[in-house]
Amino acid sequence: MLIKRKEFIQVGSLATASLLLPRFLKAFERPAMVPPGNKVLVVLQLSGGNDGLNTVIPVRNDLYYKARPRLGIAAGKALSLTDEAGLHPALTAFKSLYDEGQLGILNSVGYPNPDRSHFRSMDIWHTASQSQEYWHTGWLGRYLDAQCTGCARPTQAIEMDDVLSLSMKGDHYKGIALKDPRRLYGTANEQFFRDTLKEHTAVNGEQPVDYLYKTMAETLSSADYIFKQSRLHPSNAAYPKTGLGNSLKTIASLIFSDINTKVYYVSLGSFDTHINQDAQQQRLFTEMNDAVAAFVKDLQQNHRFEDVLLMTFSEFGRRVAQNASGGTDHGTANNMFLVGGGLQQQGLINALPNLADLDEGDLKHQIDFKQVYATVLNNWLQADAAAILGRNYSSLKFV
């Protein structure tokens, strides 16, 4: 059957709407069941550059309050962790996780020669490149490439978004981006696409058209599988009715279904707080706190918390000194949260930032973020970090 130009565009729109689902999702047609205990990584991206100094607060450091006479969070308002450190007041669930030994905090995480552009710095974090390098694949995409050389049942990775981030794109395999399995299923099952696929026969010389039909067939198969799996063991827990709450509830349902997915990716933002930082960070942290609290409780009640590692990051921190607009400007090093029942190190894993030793008003990084990635790849996902990251990085000990 030859298709008309209008119909070709419609078929192409499905491929676009489904983000040209990668070929590895063909494995969804006959998926292998994953045994209980499958280790899962959940990456929570704090987009826009979260202010780490008002996240993990050096409550005994006079230099902090001198640099932030109006923006600094008073020791009496911070949620006490140690004599030296406190958490932002909105992060009550993270305080509880800290007390229960289920939270690890890495301070002063960054990379050499930092870039203060949102786009460039995010690319560096997504690709795990050096600051002077420009790579077209992401660290998690290369993990997908590496773990499935010649395998029949590749691991999947899912991003809870409409657009796939660079971090999830490999040379041969890519993650899939979706916000709601039901919506993807509904789009893929529109009658036009079903009828078009049923009537199609390959036409010699029509390779682009054939590719679109192949993509559409895989899309329908994948959409069916993800939707049906998400309904096998749906989470019945109460989650906040927020974007992050809905995403984490979907992730929990997929984890409970034992879908062959080891990586989930979700974003929250924007944390670009040049002005009015107090209100914006309070709002975003409240959303993060409440959603993560529900997610952790759900995992615990379903006996999966020991198998899940949630990791937060932001493309950079903020400058130490407040600006004149009630906010902070783009900085460098930052902190990362690690949440899980299988942590080998808990609490403040390394020292708070040294505010007496700055680089032109910015924090100096003490941990290269690629060491964190290497640790997760080697020790949690059981992958070859050196092959994926292109270099050997010393592992940390949090898992």
PLY file of the C-alpha trace (Angstrom):
ply
format ascii 1.0
element vertex 399
property float x
property float y
property float z
element edge 398
property int vertex1
property int vertex2
end_header
0.00 0.00 0.00
1.37 3.40 -0.97
0.52 6.04 1.58
-0.32 9.62 0.76
1.79 12.53 1.95
-0.81 13.57 4.56
-0.93 10.05 5.99
2.88 9.87 5.94
2.98 13.01 8.07
0.44 11.47 10.46
2.53 8.33 10.80
5.57 10.51 11.35
3.75 12.41 14.05
3.20 9.19 15.99
6.90 8.44 15.77
7.63 11.94 17.02
5.02 11.77 19.77
6.49 8.46 20.88
9.98 9.98 20.66
11.08 7.45 18.04
11.13 4.65 20.56
14.51 2.92 20.42
14.91 -0.45 18.83
15.75 -2.20 22.09
12.13 -1.81 23.13
11.37 -4.64 20.70
12.32 -6.78 23.68
9.05 -5.71 25.28
7.23 -8.11 22.94
8.50 -11.13 24.90
9.91 -9.62 28.09
11.92 -11.63 30.56
10.65 -11.47 34.11
13.07 -9.85 36.50
13.74 -11.66 39.77
13.03 -9.86 43.06
16.06 -7.93 44.24
16.71 -6.27 40.88
18.74 -3.17 41.69
17.14 0.05 40.46
18.56 3.55 40.10
16.26 6.59 40.26
17.92 9.85 39.19
16.23 13.05 40.35
17.54 16.06 38.45
17.13 19.40 40.20
17.09 21.57 37.10
18.28 25.15 37.11
21.10 25.03 39.65
19.89 24.38 43.18
21.47 26.43 45.96
23.35 23.82 47.94
24.38 26.14 50.76
20.74 26.72 51.67
20.06 22.98 51.28
22.72 21.64 53.64
23.34 24.65 55.85
26.63 25.34 57.70
24.82 26.63 60.77
27.96 27.33 62.82
29.91 29.09 60.08
30.05 32.88 60.48
31.33 33.25 56.91
28.04 31.82 55.63
25.95 34.40 57.49
28.36 37.20 56.57
27.97 36.36 52.86
24.19 36.00 53.24
22.95 38.53 55.80
19.35 38.29 54.55
19.32 34.99 52.68
21.10 32.82 55.21
18.84 30.34 57.05
19.09 30.79 60.81
20.39 27.86 62.82
17.16 27.83 64.82
15.09 27.28 61.65
17.30 24.64 60.07
16.61 20.96 60.74
19.58 19.91 62.81
21.83 17.15 61.48
25.00 17.75 63.49
26.42 20.59 65.55
27.76 22.04 62.31
25.06 21.28 59.75
21.32 21.54 59.24
18.81 20.93 56.45
16.47 23.38 54.77
13.29 23.63 56.91
11.10 22.16 54.12
13.07 18.89 53.99
11.46 17.20 56.97
11.31 13.77 55.31
15.00 13.97 54.44
15.73 14.79 58.07
13.85 11.62 59.07
15.78 9.61 56.49
19.00 11.02 57.90
18.01 10.00 61.44
17.11 6.49 60.22
20.40 5.95 58.38
18.78 6.02 54.95
20.25 9.29 53.63
23.78 10.00 52.47
24.97 13.52 51.68
27.93 14.30 49.45
29.24 17.86 49.70
31.30 19.94 47.25
30.59 17.76 44.21
31.58 19.25 40.87
34.24 19.04 38.19
37.47 20.83 37.12
37.16 24.07 35.14
33.43 24.46 35.83
31.08 26.11 33.36
28.34 28.43 34.65
26.05 28.06 31.63
22.94 26.01 32.40
23.06 24.25 29.03
26.77 23.55 28.88
27.09 22.44 32.50
24.05 20.18 32.18
25.60 18.63 29.06
28.77 17.93 31.03
26.78 16.23 33.81
24.65 14.33 31.28
27.57 13.04 29.22
30.18 12.72 32.00
32.67 14.50 29.77
35.54 16.73 30.77
34.66 20.43 30.64
36.57 20.90 27.37
35.03 17.85 25.68
31.81 17.69 23.66
30.17 14.25 23.61
26.95 13.25 21.87
26.02 10.33 24.14
24.97 10.28 27.79
26.45 8.25 30.63
23.24 6.24 31.12
22.82 5.77 27.37
26.33 4.33 27.21
25.42 2.08 30.14
22.55 0.73 28.01
24.97 0.22 25.12
27.54 -1.56 27.30
25.25 -3.88 29.24
23.55 -5.28 26.18
26.30 -6.17 23.73
24.85 -9.19 21.95
22.11 -9.80 24.49
18.55 -10.82 23.64
16.86 -9.16 26.63
18.29 -5.69 27.09
17.70 -3.57 30.14
15.36 -0.65 29.66
15.59 2.88 31.03
12.59 5.21 31.38
12.49 8.98 31.76
9.33 10.54 33.16
9.11 13.37 30.66
7.94 14.20 27.16
11.52 14.66 25.92
14.46 12.33 26.38
17.48 13.95 28.01
21.00 13.58 26.64
22.01 11.46 29.62
19.74 8.63 28.38
20.97 8.54 24.77
23.53 5.97 23.68
25.00 5.13 20.31
22.89 1.99 19.88
20.31 2.06 22.66
18.28 4.83 24.21
15.87 5.25 27.04
12.20 5.96 26.49
10.53 9.18 27.59
6.93 9.15 28.79
4.94 10.99 31.41
2.06 8.57 31.69
1.85 4.97 30.42
-1.88 5.39 29.91
-1.39 8.42 27.67
1.28 6.70 25.59
-0.98 3.66 25.27
-3.91 5.84 24.19
-1.88 7.68 21.57
-0.37 4.48 20.17
-3.78 2.78 19.96
-5.61 5.39 17.92
-7.56 3.54 15.24
-5.81 5.26 12.36
-2.43 3.89 13.37
-3.80 0.39 13.98
-5.50 0.35 10.58
-2.49 1.79 8.80
-0.16 -0.79 10.30
-2.52 -3.67 9.49
-2.81 -2.67 5.84
0.84 -1.89 5.23
2.99 -4.00 2.94
6.59 -3.06 2.34
7.32 -1.28 -0.94
10.74 -1.58 -2.55
12.62 1.67 -2.50
10.43 3.19 0.20
12.96 2.80 3.01
11.96 5.90 5.03
8.33 4.76 4.94
9.29 1.23 5.95
11.33 2.62 8.81
8.34 4.59 10.05
6.14 1.49 9.90
8.76 -0.49 11.80
9.00 2.27 14.39
5.22 2.39 14.67
4.99 -1.39 15.15
7.58 -1.29 17.92
5.83 1.72 19.46
2.52 -0.14 19.65
4.21 -3.18 21.17
6.12 -1.13 23.72
3.17 1.06 24.66
1.01 -2.02 25.22
3.62 -3.68 27.39
4.46 -0.67 29.56
0.80 0.14 30.13
-0.11 -3.44 31.02
2.89 -3.83 33.31
2.08 -0.57 35.09
-1.35 -2.03 35.92
-0.09 -5.40 37.20
0.94 -4.09 40.60
-0.30 -0.50 40.74
0.70 1.49 43.75
-2.24 2.06 46.05
-0.30 4.45 48.25
-1.28 8.08 48.66
1.05 10.41 46.77
0.83 14.19 46.53
-1.01 15.38 43.42
2.05 17.10 41.98
4.17 16.48 38.92
6.90 14.77 40.92
4.39 12.88 43.05
2.66 11.47 39.98
5.97 10.51 38.39
7.28 8.71 41.47
3.98 6.86 41.86
4.28 5.62 38.26
7.89 4.61 38.88
6.88 2.70 42.02
4.18 0.80 40.09
6.70 -0.18 37.42
9.25 -1.27 40.04
6.62 -3.45 41.73
5.73 -5.03 38.37
9.33 -6.22 37.94
9.56 -4.66 34.50
13.09 -5.07 33.17
14.01 -1.46 33.90
17.01 -0.60 36.01
17.10 3.18 35.51
14.37 5.78 35.99
14.97 9.48 35.44
12.83 12.40 36.60
13.32 16.16 36.87
12.13 18.95 39.14
12.69 22.68 38.67
13.47 25.37 38.00
15.89 26.12 40.81
17.36 29.12 38.97
16.87 31.46 41.92
18.39 34.78 40.89
15.47 36.51 42.62
13.03 35.61 45.39
15.00 32.50 46.31
13.36 31.85 49.68
9.87 31.35 48.26
10.92 29.44 45.16
13.21 27.01 46.96
10.63 26.50 49.71
7.97 25.62 47.12
10.18 23.22 45.16
11.61 21.58 48.26
8.11 21.04 49.64
7.15 19.25 46.41
10.34 17.17 46.49
10.07 16.38 50.19
6.44 15.22 50.08
6.86 13.16 46.90
10.04 11.42 48.08
8.44 10.73 51.48
5.52 8.95 49.79
7.86 7.07 47.44
10.09 5.81 50.27
7.11 4.72 52.36
5.65 2.90 49.36
8.92 1.08 48.64
9.31 0.11 52.29
5.80 -1.28 52.56
6.38 -3.33 49.41
9.81 -4.55 50.57
11.76 -2.93 47.74
13.51 -0.05 49.50
16.77 -2.01 49.84
16.85 -2.48 46.06
16.35 1.16 45.07
18.92 3.98 45.10
17.58 7.51 44.56
20.23 10.07 43.63
19.78 13.83 43.25
21.98 16.25 41.34
21.90 19.75 39.91
24.03 21.16 37.09
25.78 23.54 39.48
25.33 25.26 42.82
25.05 28.97 43.48
27.59 31.61 44.45
28.37 31.88 48.14
27.32 35.53 48.45
23.71 36.60 47.99
22.93 39.09 45.24
20.96 42.33 45.50
17.69 40.72 44.35
17.07 38.31 47.19
18.71 35.43 45.36
21.98 33.90 44.27
23.78 33.67 40.95
25.31 30.73 39.12
28.06 28.99 41.06
30.00 25.77 40.90
30.20 22.83 43.33
27.11 21.47 45.05
25.75 18.70 47.24
24.03 15.47 46.24
21.51 13.37 48.17
21.62 9.56 48.16
18.47 7.83 49.46
18.06 4.09 49.91
17.85 1.13 52.21
21.09 -0.33 50.88
23.51 2.51 51.59
26.91 1.51 52.94
27.61 5.07 54.14
25.03 7.36 55.68
24.83 10.91 56.94
27.42 13.52 55.99
29.80 11.40 53.95
32.41 14.15 53.59
33.15 17.56 55.07
31.04 20.67 54.55
32.36 23.19 51.98
35.32 25.30 53.04
34.01 28.86 52.91
37.44 30.25 53.79
38.96 28.81 50.61
36.96 29.98 47.61
37.70 30.38 43.92
36.67 33.94 43.08
33.66 33.66 45.36
32.72 30.10 44.37
33.06 26.77 46.14
35.91 24.50 45.12
34.88 20.98 44.27
36.26 18.20 46.45
34.58 15.25 44.68
34.38 14.85 40.91
30.81 13.90 40.03
32.21 11.22 37.72
33.45 9.41 40.84
29.81 9.24 41.94
28.79 7.87 38.55
31.62 5.32 38.65
30.46 4.15 42.09
26.87 3.74 40.94
27.88 1.95 37.74
30.41 -0.40 39.35
28.79 -1.16 42.68
25.05 -0.73 42.10
24.39 -1.49 38.43
27.26 -4.02 38.22
28.63 -2.44 35.04
32.11 -1.55 33.78
32.38 2.11 34.74
35.75 2.66 33.06
34.42 1.46 29.70
31.27 3.59 30.02
32.94 6.76 31.33
36.03 6.46 29.13
38.42 6.79 32.07
39.15 5.21 35.42
37.67 7.15 38.33
38.18 6.11 41.91
35.00 4.77 43.42
33.48 6.03 46.64
31.99 3.73 49.28
28.35 4.76 49.68
27.15 1.54 47.94
0 1
1 2
2 3
3 4
4 5
5 6
6 7
7 8
8 9
9 10
10 11
11 12
12 13
13 14
14 15
15 16
16 17
17 18
18 19
19 20
20 21
21 22
22 23
23 24
24 25
25 26
26 27
27 28
28 29
29 30
30 31
31 32
32 33
33 34
34 35
35 36
36 37
37 38
38 39
39 40
40 41
41 42
42 43
43 44
44 45
45 46
46 47
47 48
48 49
49 50
50 51
51 52
52 53
53 54
54 55
55 56
56 57
57 58
58 59
59 60
60 61
61 62
62 63
63 64
64 65
65 66
66 67
67 68
68 69
69 70
70 71
71 72
72 73
73 74
74 75
75 76
76 77
77 78
78 79
79 80
80 81
81 82
82 83
83 84
84 85
85 86
86 87
87 88
88 89
89 90
90 91
91 92
92 93
93 94
94 95
95 96
96 97
97 98
98 99
99 100
100 101
101 102
102 103
103 104
104 105
105 106
106 107
107 108
108 109
109 110
110 111
111 112
112 113
113 114
114 115
115 116
116 117
117 118
118 119
119 120
120 121
121 122
122 123
123 124
124 125
125 126
126 127
127 128
128 129
129 130
130 131
131 132
132 133
133 134
134 135
135 136
136 137
137 138
138 139
139 140
140 141
141 142
142 143
143 144
144 145
145 146
146 147
147 148
148 149
149 150
150 151
151 152
152 153
153 154
154 155
155 156
156 157
157 158
158 159
159 160
160 161
161 162
162 163
163 164
164 165
165 166
166 167
167 168
168 169
169 170
170 171
171 172
172 173
173 174
174 175
175 176
176 177
177 178
178 179
179 180
180 181
181 182
182 183
183 184
184 185
185 186
186 187
187 188
188 189
189 190
190 191
191 192
192 193
193 194
194 195
195 196
196 197
197 198
198 199
199 200
200 201
201 202
202 203
203 204
204 205
205 206
206 207
207 208
208 209
209 210
210 211
211 212
212 213
213 214
214 215
215 216
216 217
217 218
218 219
219 220
220 221
221 222
222 223
223 224
224 225
225 226
226 227
227 228
228 229
229 230
230 231
231 232
232 233
233 234
234 235
235 236
236 237
237 238
238 239
239 240
240 241
241 242
242 243
243 244
244 245
245 246
246 247
247 248
248 249
249 250
250 251
251 252
252 253
253 254
254 255
255 256
256 257
257 258
258 259
259 260
260 261
261 262
262 263
263 264
264 265
265 266
266 267
267 268
268 269
269 270
270 271
271 272
272 273
273 274
274 275
275 276
276 277
277 278
278 279
279 280
280 281
281 282
282 283
283 284
284 285
285 286
286 287
287 288
288 289
289 290
290 291
291 292
292 293
293 294
294 295
295 296
296 297
297 298
298 299
299 300
300 301
301 302
302 303
303 304
304 305
305 306
306 307
307 308
308 309
309 310
310 311
311 312
312 313
313 314
314 315
315 316
316 317
317 318
318 319
319 320
320 321
321 322
322 323
323 324
324 325
325 326
326 327
327 328
328 329
329 330
330 331
331 332
332 333
333 334
334 335
335 336
336 337
337 338
338 339
339 340
340 341
341 342
342 343
343 344
344 345
345 346
346 347
347 348
348 349
349 350
350 351
351 352
352 353
353 354
354 355
355 356
356 357
357 358
358 359
359 360
360 361
361 362
362 363
363 364
364 365
365 366
366 367
367 368
368 369
369 370
370 371
371 372
372 373
373 374
374 375
375 376
376 377
377 378
378 379
379 380
380 381
381 382
382 383
383 384
384 385
385 386
386 387
387 388
388 389
389 390
390 391
391 392
392 393
393 394
394 395
395 396
396 397
397 398
